[in-house]
Amino acid sequence: MNAERRCFTACHAISAPCGFTPDGLPAGLQLVGRPQDDSGVLQLAHAFAKARGPHKAPGSA
């Protein structure tokens, strides 16, 4: 529902993986930028991914 509302405002958005729930399900973080600022959203997602580092699913080696 939130993603649909963001589309109507011309704000670019991206979902970045941010870990796992206690049940092992993947969780994501939605990043929303200013209208017409797609490069800013991509830069933010890239910086978040670099700061977060690699992640593995619970129970994986």
C-alpha positions as protocol buffer text, in pm:
chain_id: "A"
residue {
  index: 1
  type: MET
  ca { x: 0 y: 0 z: 0 }
}
residue {
  index: 2
  type: ASN
  ca { x: 274 y: 250 z: 87 }
}
residue {
  index: 3
  type: ALA
  ca { x: 465 y: 177 z: -234 }
}
residue {
  index: 4
  type: GLU
  ca { x: 155 y: 256 z: -439 }
}
residue {
  index: 5
  type: ARG
  ca { x: 111 y: 593 z: -270 }
}
residue {
  index: 6
  type: ARG
  ca { x: 475 y: 685 z: -331 }
}
residue {
  index: 7
  type: CYS
  ca { x: 437 y: 622 z: -706 }
}
residue {
  index: 8
  type: PHE
  ca { x: 169 y: 889 z: -733 }
}
residue {
  index: 9
  type: THR
  ca { x: 392 y: 1154 z: -575 }
}
residue {
  index: 10
  type: ALA
  ca { x: 676 y: 1110 z: -831 }
}
residue {
  index: 11
  type: CYS
  ca { x: 912 y: 1022 z: -546 }
}
residue {
  index: 12
  type: HIS
  ca { x: 1152 y: 745 z: -639 }
}
residue {
  index: 13
  type: ALA
  ca { x: 1183 y: 456 z: -396 }
}
residue {
  index: 14
  type: ILE
  ca { x: 1390 y: 140 z: -359 }
}
residue {
  index: 15
  type: SER
  ca { x: 1376 y: -156 z: -124 }
}
residue {
  index: 16
  type: ALA
  ca { x: 1707 y: -266 z: 26 }
}
residue {
  index: 17
  type: PRO
  ca { x: 1758 y: -592 z: 214 }
}
residue {
  index: 18
  type: CYS
  ca { x: 1832 y: -522 z: 579 }
}
residue {
  index: 19
  type: GLY
  ca { x: 1840 y: -859 z: 751 }
}
residue {
  index: 20
  type: PHE
  ca { x: 1609 y: -1130 z: 871 }
}
residue {
  index: 21
  type: THR
  ca { x: 1321 y: -1163 z: 1114 }
}
residue {
  index: 22
  type: PRO
  ca { x: 1353 y: -1394 z: 1416 }
}
residue {
  index: 23
  type: ASP
  ca { x: 1168 y: -1655 z: 1206 }
}
residue {
  index: 24
  type: GLY
  ca { x: 1433 y: -1634 z: 932 }
}
residue {
  index: 25
  type: LEU
  ca { x: 1225 y: -1439 z: 682 }
}
residue {
  index: 26
  type: PRO
  ca { x: 1400 y: -1168 z: 480 }
}
residue {
  index: 27
  type: ALA
  ca { x: 1329 y: -807 z: 580 }
}
residue {
  index: 28
  type: GLY
  ca { x: 1364 y: -496 z: 366 }
}
residue {
  index: 29
  type: LEU
  ca { x: 1398 y: -124 z: 419 }
}
residue {
  index: 30
  type: GLN
  ca { x: 1213 y: 108 z: 182 }
}
residue {
  index: 31
  type: LEU
  ca { x: 1410 y: 422 z: 100 }
}
residue {
  index: 32
  type: VAL
  ca { x: 1216 y: 711 z: -54 }
}
residue {
  index: 33
  type: GLY
  ca { x: 1378 y: 1017 z: -209 }
}
residue {
  index: 34
  type: ARG
  ca { x: 1275 y: 1358 z: -324 }
}
residue {
  index: 35
  type: PRO
  ca { x: 1065 y: 1397 z: -639 }
}
residue {
  index: 36
  type: GLN
  ca { x: 1269 y: 1335 z: -954 }
}
residue {
  index: 37
  type: ASP
  ca { x: 1582 y: 1238 z: -756 }
}
residue {
  index: 38
  type: ASP
  ca { x: 1637 y: 881 z: -871 }
}
residue {
  index: 39
  type: SER
  ca { x: 2017 y: 908 z: -853 }
}
residue {
  index: 40
  type: GLY
  ca { x: 1995 y: 1026 z: -491 }
}
residue {
  index: 41
  type: VAL
  ca { x: 1788 y: 721 z: -397 }
}
residue {
  index: 42
  type: LEU
  ca { x: 2035 y: 489 z: -572 }
}
residue {
  index: 43
  type: GLN
  ca { x: 2329 y: 657 z: -397 }
}
residue {
  index: 44
  type: LEU
  ca { x: 2158 y: 618 z: -61 }
}
residue {
  index: 45
  type: ALA
  ca { x: 2080 y: 251 z: -125 }
}
residue {
  index: 46
  type: HIS
  ca { x: 2442 y: 191 z: -230 }
}
residue {
  index: 47
  type: ALA
  ca { x: 2575 y: 363 z: 83 }
}
residue {
  index: 48
  type: PHE
  ca { x: 2336 y: 160 z: 301 }
}
residue {
  index: 49
  type: ALA
  ca { x: 2449 y: -165 z: 137 }
}
residue {
  index: 50
  type: LYS
  ca { x: 2817 y: -78 z: 189 }
}
residue {
  index: 51
  type: ALA
  ca { x: 2760 y: 18 z: 554 }
}
residue {
  index: 52
  type: ARG
  ca { x: 2551 y: -294 z: 620 }
}
residue {
  index: 53
  type: GLY
  ca { x: 2807 y: -530 z: 473 }
}
residue {
  index: 54
  type: PRO
  ca { x: 2740 y: -886 z: 359 }
}
residue {
  index: 55
  type: HIS
  ca { x: 2460 y: -1074 z: 525 }
}
residue {
  index: 56
  type: LYS
  ca { x: 2368 y: -1440 z: 532 }
}
residue {
  index: 57
  type: ALA
  ca { x: 2042 y: -1617 z: 596 }
}
residue {
  index: 58
  type: PRO
  ca { x: 2010 y: -1762 z: 944 }
}
residue {
  index: 59
  type: GLY
  ca { x: 2151 y: -2113 z: 953 }
}
residue {
  index: 60
  type: SER
  ca { x: 2364 y: -2071 z: 639 }
}
residue {
  index: 61
  type: ALA
  ca { x: 2736 y: -2131 z: 656 }
}
